[in-house]
Amino acid sequence: MYVIATAGHVDHGKSTLVRALTGINPDRLREEQEREMTIDLGFAWMTLPNQETVGIIDVPGHIDFIENMLAGVGGIDLALLVIAADEGPMPQTREHLAILNLLRAPRAVVALTKADLVADDGWLALVSADIRNLLSETTLADSPIIPVSARTGSGITELVQSIQAVLEQIRLLRAEGGLGQRDVRRPRLPIDRVFSMAGFGTVVTGTLVDGSFSAGDEVEIMPQGLAARIRGLQTHRQKLDTALPGSRTAINLSGVSVEQAPRGSIVARPGQLRAGTLLDVQLEVLAAPFVRAAIRHNTEVKLFCRTSEHMARLRLLSAAELAPGASGLAQLELTTPIAAVNGDRFIIRLPSPSLTIGGGSIIDAHPAMRYRRRAGKVDAAVLARLEAMLQGTPAQRLEKTLLRLGFTTRAEAMPPAGLSDVEFTAACDELAAAGAILRSGDVLAVDSLWRDTLAILERVTAQYHAAQPLADGIPRESLRNKLALAPRVFNAVLAHAARMRAAVDDGETVRLPGHRARFTPQQQRSVDQLLARFRSQPFNTPSVKDCRASVSDDVYEVLLRQRLLVQVKPDVVFLSETYDNAVQQVREMIHRDGQVTAAQVRDAFSTTRKYALGLLEHLDEIGVTRRVEDARVLR
């Protein structure tokens, strides 16, 4: 599941483009429709050519609503940067791009809108070059640029294809650990919208981070610490039993009111998040033209993290000020509690004048104290501890390396982690004891990657079962391709899935535990009628051709795989119980008389030579008997 968000200057056509892509008007507020300007977050979704559904968050582009924009772009998979071809990059284009860079948005696609208003191809090339130069200073430097016109439809197909292609790159990078992994043990839904529905009560929406939620789960609203329960789940208006990580999710909550779960709150599992008012952070200050003067210690700022907003004091830890473009360690002292985790990214702005000045990542979401400065710096021990957290203990360095590498081996992970053999062993043991990593054979990865991969394996296999109800399971190679795993990793994942009783490896196919090929009511009636014919004349059975005509080729193959029928020759087939009894009787006849002939078998079973000879030739083939002249003896 993926979520993308628009970004860009006001009146560059973000909402119009979303309508062209989805058929949904994301401007849901009356004021937005009257003013023809996005004020708050809008939501829509579309189905890609590969049939994957993607959620879209439409953000406001006007400078007055930048803080609403910030609530929409945290934790997205892809930014859809919208730039009008007739104007090119504008002030909010640059600020939105700077924010995406600070938040480390994984990837972006640039939609060069209003291309129909530009008749000169040279102008389009000039604007594209300007955009490419602007992107070159960010982590989104290689983003594709697609000219489009929402009015004429030109370029829309190409834009959709580009979005699908970039999301596929993201999927592969995540499978390899290149963009980090979700911690499925810690599901979080930062609330970006809350409302009440008649007959349902409180409904909250957001992008589900990390793990999954299921209907009936007990949850906690943070940082308030309020207990609630999930009554129901939806994604894109589709009712769900379980919402998967990365999806746009609506949760119907019982136990809390709309007022008790405002935007910025987080739905989490009970006891998994802690609230606090201190954050140790690594801060990056934007360069000119965004910031033209140094940011000083003790500056009052607004903190934006996920969908939450807090007033805070910025306390620099190693200097009296940070120059434009510089970075350093800092502690944020908030006026209201936040429920964040290490590694969460954030944005800070000046409250007056309203200005984005920087952002960064949380090093420690729960520092033990507020630090005191002496001679403009905190204690060297504090700085050393934070620097070590940035670099990490051996276990932390290994975990970071595994998050980056994805599925890997000891030999592959040791050099980039910078660990000796002894340190690597100790770090592995520490992480394994904490449940943070898992090994299957020689393949090693963080626990969350195993869990995510198993969840995808189960989902893909379940989808195959639903689409192919007569199949025993999904072909192994087909499953491996869908998981985009190397054979060595796939085998390790499959072995782990078997140990966890998440899947059954049948050799050529993989199935979910308890799965059996299912017949429709009509197919079952045909099967029952056919089996009744076998029981009425167990040794003068219908021909294989007759069987296939009675129940269809596919159903007949299922009967063979489930061993309801046993085909001994191209045109001889028996009920399994008839076959088993016949084999036992042939053994007993040979034990008694020393040998048996086809005529004796024919007479014993009141059948014809065709069936008697077919059975004996089959027993020769499987090694039960061997032919001696016209008789059979046991091997």
VOGU-3710 file (C-alpha; in Angstrom, 3 decimals, decimal comma):
1> myviataghv> 0,000/0,000/0,000  1,325/3,440/-0,923  0,428/7,043/-0,135  1,516/10,023/-2,215  1,104/13,721/-1,501  1,011/16,731/-3,751  3,340/19,664/-3,191  3,811/22,977/-4,957  2,917/26,633/-5,287  -0,628/27,936/-4,996
11> dhgkstlvra> -2,663/27,892/-8,236  -0,291/25,545/-10,028  -3,101/23,039/-10,428  -2,568/20,453/-7,679  -6,250/19,822/-6,942  -7,197/19,953/-10,624  -4,532/17,369/-11,365  -5,786/15,138/-8,544  -9,295/15,328/-10,037  -7,914/14,379/-13,443
21> ltginpdrlr> -6,060/11,405/-11,951  -8,801/10,128/-9,659  -12,164/11,615/-10,633  -12,440/12,841/-7,015  -12,536/16,490/-5,966  -10,126/16,700/-3,004  -11,422/20,149/-2,010  -14,057/18,923/0,437  -14,683/22,217/2,286  -17,317/24,660/1,017
31> eeqeremtid> -14,901/27,561/1,442  -12,311/25,755/-0,689  -14,828/25,207/-3,469  -16,077/28,789/-3,307  -12,555/30,286/-3,299  -11,196/27,620/-5,693  -8,194/27,247/-3,396  -7,100/24,358/-1,177  -7,063/25,353/2,488  -6,835/22,051/4,350
41> lgfawmtlpn> -5,791/18,543/3,442  -7,819/16,777/0,768  -7,942/13,052/0,121  -8,468/10,879/-2,951  -7,234/7,621/-4,432  -6,576/6,041/-7,786  -5,959/2,590/-9,242  -2,719/2,172/-11,158  -2,455/0,069/-14,336  -1,075/-2,790/-12,203
51> qetvgiidvp> -4,370/-2,666/-10,222  -2,683/-1,318/-7,103  -4,681/1,343/-5,260  -2,747/4,430/-4,168  -3,932/7,033/-1,671  -3,409/10,700/-2,508  -3,157/13,582/-0,024  -3,710/16,967/-1,634  -2,018/19,758/0,328  -2,565/23,515/0,193
61> ghidfienml> -0,001/25,555/-1,697  -0,768/29,010/-0,319  1,837/30,382/2,082  -0,876/31,078/4,670  -1,653/27,352/4,913  1,872/25,900/4,931  1,263/24,420/8,377  -1,685/22,419/7,037  0,621/21,217/4,284  3,083/19,926/6,893
71> agvggidlal> 0,390/17,700/8,410  0,018/15,921/5,071  3,546/15,155/3,914  5,043/13,303/6,880  5,518/9,606/6,225  4,479/9,570/2,551  5,959/7,183/-0,006  6,083/9,576/-2,947  5,781/13,317/-3,489  3,914/14,572/-6,539
81> lviaadegpm> 5,602/17,934/-7,030  3,299/20,121/-9,142  4,848/23,013/-11,082  2,977/25,079/-13,654  4,725/25,079/-17,032  3,804/28,692/-17,737  5,373/29,987/-14,490  8,025/27,500/-13,449  9,275/27,127/-9,850  7,834/29,743/-7,478
91> pqtrehlail> 8,461/30,575/-3,790  6,180/27,872/-2,360  7,590/25,363/-4,844  10,992/25,964/-3,304  9,735/25,873/0,283  7,715/22,695/-0,277  10,747/21,083/-1,905  12,952/22,119/1,016  10,445/20,555/3,410  10,337/17,314/1,418
101> nllrapravv> 14,136/17,239/1,482  14,252/17,763/5,260  11,667/15,004/5,755  13,656/12,714/3,446  10,684/11,951/1,201  11,707/8,664/-0,484  11,033/9,721/-4,075  9,197/12,315/-6,171  7,604/12,716/-9,583  7,315/16,221/-11,041
111> altkadlvad> 4,097/17,048/-12,864  4,719/20,015/-15,181  1,104/21,168/-15,308  -0,698/23,546/-17,664  1,524/22,352/-20,499  -1,277/23,239/-22,930  -0,690/26,932/-22,132  2,885/26,734/-23,434  3,194/26,502/-27,205  6,983/26,861/-27,275
121> dgwlalvsad> 8,855/23,591/-26,702  11,931/25,659/-25,942  10,170/27,197/-22,962  9,233/23,734/-21,648  12,856/22,664/-21,986  14,006/25,805/-20,165  11,548/25,278/-17,299  12,503/21,603/-17,073  16,176/22,556/-16,851  15,355/25,059/-14,093
131> irnllsettl> 13,475/22,332/-12,194  16,289/19,840/-12,679  18,742/22,379/-11,262  16,445/23,000/-8,297  16,131/19,269/-7,593  19,879/18,716/-7,850  20,384/20,270/-4,415  18,036/17,756/-2,751  17,627/14,024/-2,212  15,075/14,032/-5,062
141> adspiipvsa> 17,579/14,913/-7,774  16,662/12,127/-10,206  12,906/12,678/-10,165  11,170/12,293/-13,559  9,531/15,422/-15,020  6,296/14,810/-16,937  4,515/17,638/-18,848  0,746/17,295/-18,405  -2,500/19,135/-18,986  -5,423/18,320/-16,718
151> rtgsgitelv> -7,678/20,285/-19,096  -6,855/18,329/-22,273  -5,696/15,077/-20,652  -2,337/15,278/-22,381  0,417/13,503/-20,439  -1,908/12,035/-17,799  -1,279/8,457/-18,952  2,480/9,061/-18,949  2,270/10,587/-15,468  0,385/7,581/-14,090
161> qsiqavleqi> 2,906/5,216/-15,652  5,760/7,220/-14,146  4,128/7,139/-10,696  3,734/3,370/-10,976  7,341/2,928/-12,078  8,738/5,026/-9,220  6,572/3,235/-6,663  7,904/-0,048/-8,012  11,437/1,261/-7,431  10,443/2,145/-3,872
171> rllraegglg> 9,007/-1,334/-3,343  12,216/-2,975/-4,526  14,382/-0,638/-2,439  12,311/-1,385/0,641  12,531/-5,116/-0,062  16,306/-4,700/-0,084  16,256/-2,468/2,998  17,396/0,594/1,051  14,721/2,909/2,470  14,549/1,407/5,932
181> qrdvrrprlp> 11,919/-0,958/7,234  8,674/-0,569/9,093  8,564/-1,851/12,647  5,478/-4,056/12,456  5,583/-4,492/16,219  4,621/-0,831/16,683  1,674/0,297/14,536  0,949/4,030/14,633  -1,711/6,096/12,927  -1,008/9,852/13,180
191> idrvfsmagf> -4,455/11,443/12,942  -4,868/14,041/10,197  -8,666/14,247/10,238  -11,385/13,491/12,795  -15,155/13,653/12,474  -18,346/12,033/13,698  -20,671/9,902/11,573  -24,291/9,243/12,490  -24,662/5,668/13,654  -20,896/5,156/13,931
201> gtvvtgtlvd> -19,505/7,853/16,212  -15,890/9,011/16,122  -13,911/8,369/12,936  -10,242/9,266/12,526  -8,126/9,052/9,396  -4,421/8,979/8,707  -1,612/7,062/7,079  -0,910/3,860/9,015  2,766/3,748/9,936  4,700/0,586/10,708
211> gsfsagdeve> 2,393/-2,291/11,742  -1,246/-3,212/11,226  -4,533/-2,758/13,092  -7,516/-5,108/13,106  -11,168/-4,589/13,934  -11,718/-5,224/17,626  -8,195/-4,177/18,672  -7,802/-2,282/21,929  -5,844/0,930/21,248  -4,576/4,025/23,008
221> impqglaari> -4,913/7,640/21,860  -1,597/9,396/22,457  -0,280/11,613/23,909  -3,550/11,866/25,856  -3,289/8,253/27,045  -6,991/7,536/26,402  -8,180/3,957/25,968  -10,318/3,160/22,912  -11,334/0,226/20,742  -11,438/-0,170/16,959
231> rglqthrqkl> -15,036/-0,772/15,868  -14,273/-0,828/12,164  -11,658/-0,091/9,496  -11,807/1,243/5,962  -9,328/2,021/3,222  -10,625/4,059/0,285  -14,217/3,367/1,449  -13,614/-0,379/1,425  -14,366/-2,170/4,696  -11,412/-4,123/6,084
241> dtalpgsrta> -10,773/-6,680/8,791  -7,116/-5,626/8,971  -5,423/-2,423/7,781  -1,878/-2,895/6,475  1,120/-0,600/7,018  1,459/2,256/4,564  -2,263/2,500/3,801  -4,609/5,450/4,081  -6,882/4,216/6,856  -10,128/5,336/8,466
251> inlsgvsveq> -10,715/3,973/11,969  -14,107/3,973/13,674  -13,278/4,335/17,379  -15,396/3,620/20,405  -14,574/5,070/23,804  -13,416/8,521/22,700  -15,134/11,622/21,378  -14,125/13,775/18,424  -12,762/16,368/20,841  -10,569/13,781/22,575
261> aprgsivarp> -8,787/12,682/19,374  -7,830/15,850/17,471  -5,442/16,109/14,541  -1,922/15,414/15,750  -2,949/12,617/18,101  -1,729/9,086/17,414  -3,625/5,799/17,533  -1,289/3,140/18,940  -1,369/-0,158/20,761  -1,698/0,268/24,520
271> gqlragtlld> 1,604/0,914/26,260  3,741/1,052/23,118  4,247/4,827/22,957  5,373/7,228/25,659  4,614/10,928/25,791  7,162/13,550/26,766  8,097/17,200/26,386  11,827/16,830/25,673  13,445/15,677/22,429  17,134/15,317/21,611
281> vqlevlaapf> 17,574/15,983/17,899  20,003/16,377/15,052  19,013/19,711/13,478  19,619/20,878/9,920  19,190/24,621/9,324  18,049/25,662/5,859  20,466/27,755/3,831  19,693/31,081/2,154  17,314/32,288/0,827  15,136/30,540/3,445
291> vraairhnte> 17,349/31,433/6,405  19,600/34,501/6,167  20,711/34,864/9,785  22,045/32,395/12,327  19,551/30,527/14,510  20,328/31,302/18,125  20,105/29,234/21,277  16,765/29,449/23,125  14,812/30,517/20,028  11,058/29,914/20,230
301> vklfcrtseh> 9,934/27,650/17,382  7,010/25,608/16,156  7,700/21,890/15,872  5,866/19,787/13,268  6,233/16,014/13,568  3,952/13,689/11,560  0,564/15,433/11,950  1,263/17,109/15,303  2,195/20,724/16,000  3,845/22,036/19,193
311> marlrllsaa> 5,385/25,237/20,489  8,923/24,622/21,705  12,204/26,155/22,833  15,209/25,279/20,713  18,215/24,741/22,950  21,467/24,333/21,056  23,853/21,929/22,749  27,259/22,569/21,219  27,204/26,191/20,073  25,531/29,509/20,743
321> elapgasgla> 24,083/29,606/17,230  23,796/27,662/13,999  24,526/29,439/10,733  22,306/29,045/7,640  23,007/25,656/6,091  24,699/24,282/9,221  23,679/21,332/11,376  24,152/20,412/15,002  22,813/18,772/18,126  19,921/20,362/19,971
331> qlelttpiaa> 17,250/19,716/22,559  13,664/20,799/22,011  11,603/21,632/25,082  7,905/21,449/24,149  5,021/23,192/25,866  2,741/20,192/25,192  3,531/16,454/25,224  4,412/14,542/22,071  4,381/10,791/21,406  7,341/10,334/19,064
341> vngdrfiirl> 9,960/7,627/18,511  13,656/7,699/17,715  14,255/8,344/14,044  11,071/10,342/13,434  11,711/13,350/11,235  10,423/16,838/11,968  10,212/20,420/10,692  10,663/23,599/12,733  9,334/27,051/11,846  9,514/30,449/13,420
351> pspsltiggg> 6,105/31,495/14,765  6,656/35,150/13,800  7,478/35,891/11,121  6,059/32,561/9,961  9,048/30,902/8,301  10,415/27,393/7,810  13,956/27,356/9,190  14,942/23,713/9,314  14,254/20,183/10,432  15,961/16,920/11,173
361> siidahpamr> 15,623/13,638/13,021  14,921/12,674/16,613  17,928/11,026/18,270  16,313/10,389/21,663  12,566/10,758/22,059  12,823/10,419/25,848  15,926/12,146/27,253  16,278/11,818/31,012  16,673/15,527/31,689  16,852/19,030/30,364
371> yrrragkvda> 20,520/19,786/29,787  22,261/22,760/31,368  24,877/24,668/29,399  28,177/25,939/30,721  30,228/28,337/28,637  27,777/27,917/25,785  27,920/24,110/25,713  26,431/21,173/27,559  28,657/18,619/29,257  31,028/16,754/26,981
381> avlarleaml> 29,532/13,497/28,250  26,103/14,505/26,920  27,522/15,387/23,515  29,492/12,142/23,428  26,370/10,134/24,287  24,340/11,800/21,534  27,146/11,410/19,005  27,360/7,744/19,977  23,606/7,399/19,459  24,044/8,939/16,029
391> qgtpaqrlek> 26,830/6,479/15,284  25,334/3,805/17,511  26,565/1,017/19,765  27,689/-2,139/17,938  24,117/-3,428/18,177  22,707/-0,120/16,943  25,204/0,048/14,091  24,349/-3,501/13,079  20,628/-2,770/13,215  21,077/0,345/11,071
401> tllrlgfttr> 23,156/-1,674/8,607  20,520/-4,389/8,409  17,799/-1,788/7,892  19,807/-0,485/4,950  20,800/-3,867/3,481  17,541/-5,727/4,014  17,975/-9,500/3,753  21,664/-10,242/3,934  24,316/-12,559/5,384  26,919/-12,228/8,100
411> aeamppagls> 29,705/-11,922/5,511  27,844/-9,176/3,629  26,782/-7,192/6,725  30,006/-7,213/8,768  32,104/-4,784/6,636  29,494/-1,973/6,280  28,621/-2,281/9,984  32,295/-1,738/10,808  32,321/-4,564/13,354  34,861/-7,202/14,209
421> dveftaacde> 33,881/-10,851/14,228  33,527/-10,822/18,032  31,555/-7,547/18,023  29,274/-8,848/15,275  28,490/-12,026/17,202  27,765/-10,082/20,396  25,595/-7,546/18,554  23,655/-10,337/16,819  23,035/-12,065/20,127  21,887/-8,820/21,736
431> laaagailrs> 19,504/-7,933/18,914  18,174/-11,477/18,618  17,486/-11,610/22,378  15,567/-8,334/22,077  13,552/-9,693/19,146  14,966/-7,026/16,833  16,565/-9,372/14,301  15,968/-12,896/13,077  18,032/-15,497/11,246  16,816/-18,258/8,955
441> gdvlavdslw> 19,662/-20,414/7,708  22,426/-18,021/6,703  20,007/-15,161/5,920  19,788/-12,314/8,430  17,429/-9,319/8,647  15,600/-7,096/11,108  12,527/-8,716/12,590  10,184/-6,141/11,066  11,358/-7,059/7,549  10,626/-10,738/8,198
451> rdtlailerv> 7,191/-9,806/9,517  6,426/-7,471/6,615  7,570/-10,069/4,092  5,505/-12,799/5,752  2,466/-10,508/5,715  2,950/-9,905/1,974  3,514/-13,631/1,380  0,279/-14,461/3,192  -1,641/-11,747/1,336  -0,345/-12,791/-2,107
461> taqyhaaqpl> -1,026/-16,458/-1,375  -4,538/-15,694/-0,095  -5,242/-13,653/-3,225  -4,091/-16,580/-5,370  -6,323/-18,983/-3,430  -9,283/-16,662/-4,008  -8,529/-16,306/-7,730  -7,700/-20,006/-8,283  -9,942/-21,944/-5,879  -9,182/-25,301/-7,556
471> adgipreslr> -5,412/-24,916/-7,253  -3,602/-26,510/-4,340  -1,366/-23,461/-3,993  0,570/-20,730/-5,734  3,559/-21,931/-7,789  6,787/-21,304/-5,883  8,447/-19,335/-8,669  5,383/-17,151/-9,153  5,363/-16,354/-5,445  9,086/-15,593/-5,459
481> nklalaprvf> 8,669/-13,179/-8,364  5,810/-11,386/-6,630  7,934/-10,995/-3,501  10,895/-9,825/-5,637  13,321/-11,962/-3,622  16,506/-13,723/-4,648  16,219/-17,543/-4,529  18,418/-17,819/-1,418  16,356/-15,224/0,453  13,062/-16,674/-0,778
491> navlahaarm> 14,008/-20,133/0,476  14,926/-18,668/3,863  11,654/-16,725/4,033  9,678/-19,813/3,087  11,451/-21,890/5,732  10,682/-19,189/8,310  7,052/-19,069/7,180  6,790/-22,833/7,630  8,258/-22,611/11,154  5,790/-19,851/12,006
501> raavddgetv> 2,952/-21,941/10,526  2,216/-19,023/8,220  2,497/-21,097/5,029  2,974/-24,664/3,856  5,673/-25,505/1,317  4,388/-28,409/-0,789  7,437/-28,450/-3,038  6,098/-27,116/-6,321  3,467/-24,924/-4,681  2,925/-22,886/-1,497
511> rlpghrarft> -0,384/-22,633/0,340  -1,813/-21,201/3,520  -2,360/-23,680/6,370  -5,750/-25,355/6,124  -6,257/-24,433/2,481  -7,822/-27,055/0,218  -9,109/-26,723/-3,307  -12,748/-25,676/-3,090  -15,578/-26,739/-5,385  -18,588/-24,614/-6,259
521> pqqqrsvdql> -21,958/-26,110/-5,272  -22,531/-27,146/-8,886  -19,081/-28,737/-9,127  -19,655/-30,567/-5,830  -22,913/-32,039/-7,139  -21,111/-33,329/-10,221  -18,360/-34,801/-8,049  -20,872/-36,504/-5,765  -22,665/-38,016/-8,741  -19,402/-39,291/-10,226
531> larfrsqpfn> -18,170/-40,804/-6,958  -21,547/-42,514/-6,519  -20,996/-44,218/-9,897  -17,594/-45,447/-8,700  -19,082/-46,833/-5,491  -21,881/-48,640/-7,339  -19,383/-50,558/-9,518  -15,960/-50,242/-7,836  -14,134/-52,518/-10,327  -15,994/-51,485/-13,479
541> tpsvkdcras> -15,476/-47,755/-13,191  -16,127/-44,888/-15,639  -13,347/-44,235/-18,119  -10,964/-41,328/-17,597  -12,556/-39,599/-20,582  -16,003/-40,073/-19,047  -14,784/-38,721/-15,702  -13,338/-35,591/-17,265  -16,543/-35,011/-19,239  -18,635/-35,412/-16,078
551> vsddvyevll> -16,785/-32,957/-13,814  -14,387/-30,996/-16,115  -10,644/-31,471/-16,510  -9,750/-29,067/-13,667  -12,043/-30,737/-11,147  -10,823/-34,203/-12,195  -7,211/-33,122/-11,555  -8,227/-31,933/-8,067  -9,812/-35,331/-7,346  -6,525/-36,982/-8,287
561> rqrllvqvkp> -4,434/-34,542/-6,212  -6,685/-35,029/-3,200  -6,512/-38,801/-3,783  -10,243/-39,237/-3,950  -9,449/-41,049/-7,193  -6,340/-43,037/-8,179  -5,577/-43,314/-11,886  -3,485/-46,459/-12,496  -3,382/-46,420/-16,309  -4,311/-43,854/-18,992
571> dvvflsetyd> -7,868/-45,207/-19,029  -8,225/-47,010/-15,693  -9,138/-45,155/-12,503  -10,438/-46,316/-9,108  -11,750/-44,804/-5,897  -8,851/-44,491/-3,451  -10,432/-46,919/-0,961  -11,106/-49,415/-3,770  -7,519/-49,108/-4,942  -6,081/-49,562/-1,430
581> navqqvremi> -8,239/-52,644/-0,800  -7,305/-54,113/-4,197  -3,576/-53,690/-3,547  -3,945/-55,379/-0,161  -5,935/-58,287/-1,654  -3,362/-58,832/-4,431  -0,592/-58,983/-1,790  -2,606/-61,537/0,226  -3,303/-63,700/-2,855  0,412/-63,819/-3,708
591> hrdgqvtaaq> 1,355/-64,570/-0,093  -1,145/-67,462/-0,114  -0,469/-68,929/-3,559  3,032/-67,664/-4,321  1,846/-65,814/-7,421  -1,208/-64,378/-9,078  -2,414/-64,064/-12,695  -4,545/-61,434/-14,402  -7,329/-64,006/-14,754  -7,292/-64,669/-11,006
601> vrdafsttrk> -7,471/-60,947/-10,235  -10,257/-60,521/-12,781  -12,295/-63,303/-11,160  -11,556/-62,181/-7,583  -12,802/-58,669/-8,276  -15,603/-59,612/-10,709  -14,174/-57,269/-13,275  -12,819/-57,395/-16,813  -9,318/-58,140/-18,067  -8,867/-54,403/-18,834
611> yalgllehld> -9,132/-53,429/-15,158  -7,291/-56,499/-13,800  -4,361/-56,098/-16,178  -4,315/-52,329/-15,688  -4,020/-52,786/-11,913  -1,254/-55,410/-12,174  0,788/-53,401/-14,672  0,497/-50,418/-12,339  1,763/-52,510/-9,398  4,715/-53,584/-11,554
621> eigvtrrved> 5,495/-49,919/-12,280  5,459/-48,804/-8,644  7,552/-51,775/-7,462  4,970/-53,823/-5,580  5,061/-56,796/-7,986  7,111/-58,087/-10,867  6,033/-60,187/-13,843  7,227/-63,773/-14,207  5,883/-65,148/-17,505  2,070/-64,754/-17,219
631> arvlr> 2,018/-64,357/-13,426  3,018/-61,761/-10,823  5,109/-62,263/-7,699  6,023/-59,790/-4,965  9,273/-57,921/-5,365
//
